[in-house]
Amino acid sequence: MSAINSFHVGTIEEIHKAGRKRVVIQDRDIFVLSHRGKFYALDSFCYHAGGPLHEGDIEELGATSCIVCPWHKYKIAVDSGNGLYLAVDPFNQKKPPEVKSKGVKQRTHTVTIENDNVYVTLSSLENRVESDHYNCTDKGRKFHCK
């Protein structure tokens, strides 16, 4: 792979077959997910309370694919890391619920494909997101997670 900060995490076939793969890259715990022919990489533990997000089910919320944390059922967009929820209008019960965002809560990382291999490039840590707290090893917390 030409990009110096990209890390090989497996083959397309391997990750498609398993559905996802958990890895540690530069002391950061992430998982790569295969969903509907695309690959996504997110921090492994949920921003809310450190639940095992990498074990969560995939659910469609509106037009967005989300991974659902098995602990507290928080929904996170796999493509952006946005925390999503369905909002109801308490003053108009006939109005259908709307998908709303809490903003980016879960760090996502860039996935690239080259010669049937899957690579991940960790995202920049310039802007802190809530999942940073749970997704570095002790060593990584000191150097990679502000």
Secondary structure, DSSP 8 states (H G I E B T S, - for coil): --STTEEEEEEHHHHHHHSEEEEEETTEEEEEEEETTEEEEEESB-TTT--BGGG-EEEEETTEEEEE-TTT--EEETTT-EEEEEE--TT-TTS--EEEEEEE-S-EEEEEEETTEEEEE---SSS--GGGGTSB-HHHHHHT--
